[in-house]
């Protein structure tokens, strides 16, 4: 499940997970476990909320964070 950092217009970025990355024809994004970048709850959401749906019209851009399986990339280092 990829983690994403969503930059919403006039708001702080929101960190969360998505089942799959949105496609070119999608108009919404469904985010699970939405939280601030530092892990704290979002003040404008009820603490019991686990999933939020945002329309792309409110989103500036989305950053896709590396997953655990992608962090094991081996590169060559010259010493």
C-alpha positions, -999 to +999 in steps of 0.1 A: +000+000+000+018+032-012+022+061+012+014+095-003+019+131+008-010+151-005-006+189-009-041+203-005-049+240-015-045+263+015-039+234+040-008+217+054+002+185+036-016+153+045+002+119+048-017+087+042-019+054+024-038+046-008-047+011-022-035+021-056-022+053-072-048+074-090-052+071-128-054+099-154-092+097-155-098+097-118-115+127-102-110+117-065-084+102-043-093+079-013-068+082+015-066+058+045-052+068+079-049+106+070-026+125+093-001+154+094+034+148+082+046+144+119+019+118+126-005+140+145-043+140+139-058+165+115-077+192+135-105+194+109-113+156+110-130+137+137-105+114+155-124+083+146-121+090+108-100+063+090-107+071+054-111+104+035-121+111-001-107+143-016-116+157-051-086+165-073-099+200-077-086+207-042-052+191-047-021+209-059+001+178-062+008+144-047+042+130-036+046+092-036+068+079-008+090+049-011+077+017+003+097-007+024+102-031-006+115-002-027+141+009-001+162-022-007+176-009-040+212-019-044+235+007-060+272+007-067+293+029-046+329+038-055+352+042-025 
